[in-house]
Amino acid sequence: MEVNLKNRISIAELFFSTLFGIIFGILGLGSIKYLNPNNIDWIKGDNLTSYIAQIFYVSDKWHYPLLFNPNYGTELSTSLTYTGPASPILLIQKLFLINPLFQFYGLWVVLNLILQLLLAIKIAKLLQFSKVQKYSLSLLTLTPFLFFRMEMHFWLISHFLILWAILNLIRYHKK
């Protein structure tokens, strides 16, 4: 089995994605204070209902299916799939018994932006773009739609999944 070292992420690419993911995350959210897990004053609207669902889920015992949240929604118990909070973060929070009142929405936003930039760089690299084109393309993937969603629905900003699918499609067709 041949290992292709050309497609690996370099330190510079990781640094670029992380730096600009943090910068645009803070700019998109409006302040660095939103990264503080104790700060919940800024969570409003639909995101507030997600936060309430998070408290019910993390405070409850484990259920099957894993994202089942029976105590949220009275008689119409529901799943985290429909109530919105970032499931990977909540599973980690529940697994390690982290305080249910902590919010990691700010971290989720920054993580999404970092992954968005990183996957755009990988796509550009696979298409053999120059360094300037590669970094420019990654910044162009941070669209106004993404930042608009940050204000209303944190769980709808996982646009990196689209880039991941495109990356896999390109890899498949290059074989």
N, C-alpha and C positions, 0 to 999 in steps of 0.2 A: 504494500500500500504506500503510495507516494504522498508525502505531506507537502502541500503548497504553502510556503512561507510568505509569498507575496500577498496573500489575502488576510494575513494577520493584522490586527490593529496595532499601530505603533504607539509609543508613549506620547508623541506629539499629537496624534489624532485623539487619543484618550484625554489628554490635557485640554485640547481645544474644545472637545465636546463637554467636558466637565465644567470648564471655566465659563463658556457661553451658556451652558444649560443653567448654571447657577445665576449668572447675570440676568438672563432673560426670564428665569423663574422669579427672581426678586422683582424685576421690573413689571412682569405680568401680574404678579400678586399685589404689588404696590408697596411692599415693605419687607425687610428681613425679619421683622418680628413675627410674621406668619409662619416661619419655620420652627418657632418655639412650640413644642407639643402641649404646653400648658395654656397657650393663648387660644381661646375659643370665641372671643368677642367678635371676631371678624366673619364667623361662619353664619350665613344668612340664607333665607329662602329654601330652595330644594336641598342645598348642601346641609342645612340645619336638620332636615328630616333624615338625611343620611347619617349625620352625626348621632342622632338619637337611635337609629337602627344599629349603629356601631356599638353604642353603650349596651343595648340589649344583647347583642350577639357576643361580645367579648365577656360580659358578665355571666353569661349562661354556661351550662355544662356542654360538653361536646355532643353533637347529634350527627345522625346520618340522614341525608347527605350532608357533607361538611359545611355547606353554606346555609343550611336550614336555620331559620331564626323564628322559632315557634312563639316566643313571647312578645314579638313585635307585631302589632296589628290585631290585637284582641282575638276574636274568633277566626279571623281571616289571616292566620299566621302566614308568613311569607319567607322568601329566600333573599339573601343578600344580592343575588343576581338582579332582582327587581327593585331593590331599595337604594342601590347606588354606591355604597362605599367601596373603596378599592379592596377587593377580596384578598389579593396576595399579602397586602399590608396587615389586614385584620387577622388572617390565619397566623402570621408570624406573631402578632400582638397577643393572640389567644394562646398560642403554643408556648411562648415564653412568659406568660402570665404578666404582661405589661399592663399597667393601670388602664382600665377601660375608658377613663375620662381623657386620656391623652389623645390628641388628634395628630395625625401624620399627613394631613392633606397637603401642606406646604412641601413636605418631603416628596410626596407622590407627584406633585406638579414638576418639581425639579428633576426627579428621576425620569419622568416621561420625556422631558425636554432633552436630557442627556442621551437617552436611548434614541430619540428622534434624530439628533445630530449625528450620533455614532453610526446608525444604520444608513443614513444618507451618504456619509463618507464611504462606507463599505460599498454601496451601490456605485458611487462615482469611481471608486478604485477598481471595481470589477469591470466597469465600462472604459477603463484606462483614461480617465480624465487627468489633466494636469493638477498640480497641487492647488493652484489658485481656483481652478474650476471646481475642484473637489470641496474645498472649504466654502466657496460661494454657494454651491448647490445645497450644502447642508444648512446654511443660514436661510436660504430661500424656502426651506421646508417649514420654517416657523411662520405659518400663515396667520392672518388676522382671525380666521375661524377658530384656530387653536386658542388664541388669547381671549376671544369672545367667550368660548366655552369655559375658560377658567373661572369667570365670574359667576356662571350659572350652575354648571355641572362638572365637578372635578373628574368624575368617572368617565366622561365622554372625551377626554383629551388624550387617550391612548392611541394617537395617530401613528406611533412607531410600529404598531401592528400591521398597518397597511404597508409601510416601508419594508418590514420583515417579509411580508408576502411577496412584494415586488422583488426583493433580493433573492428569495428562493426560486421565483419564476425565472429570473435571469440566469441563475446558476443552472437550473434545469435545462434551459434552452442552449446554454453554452457547452453542455456535455457532448 
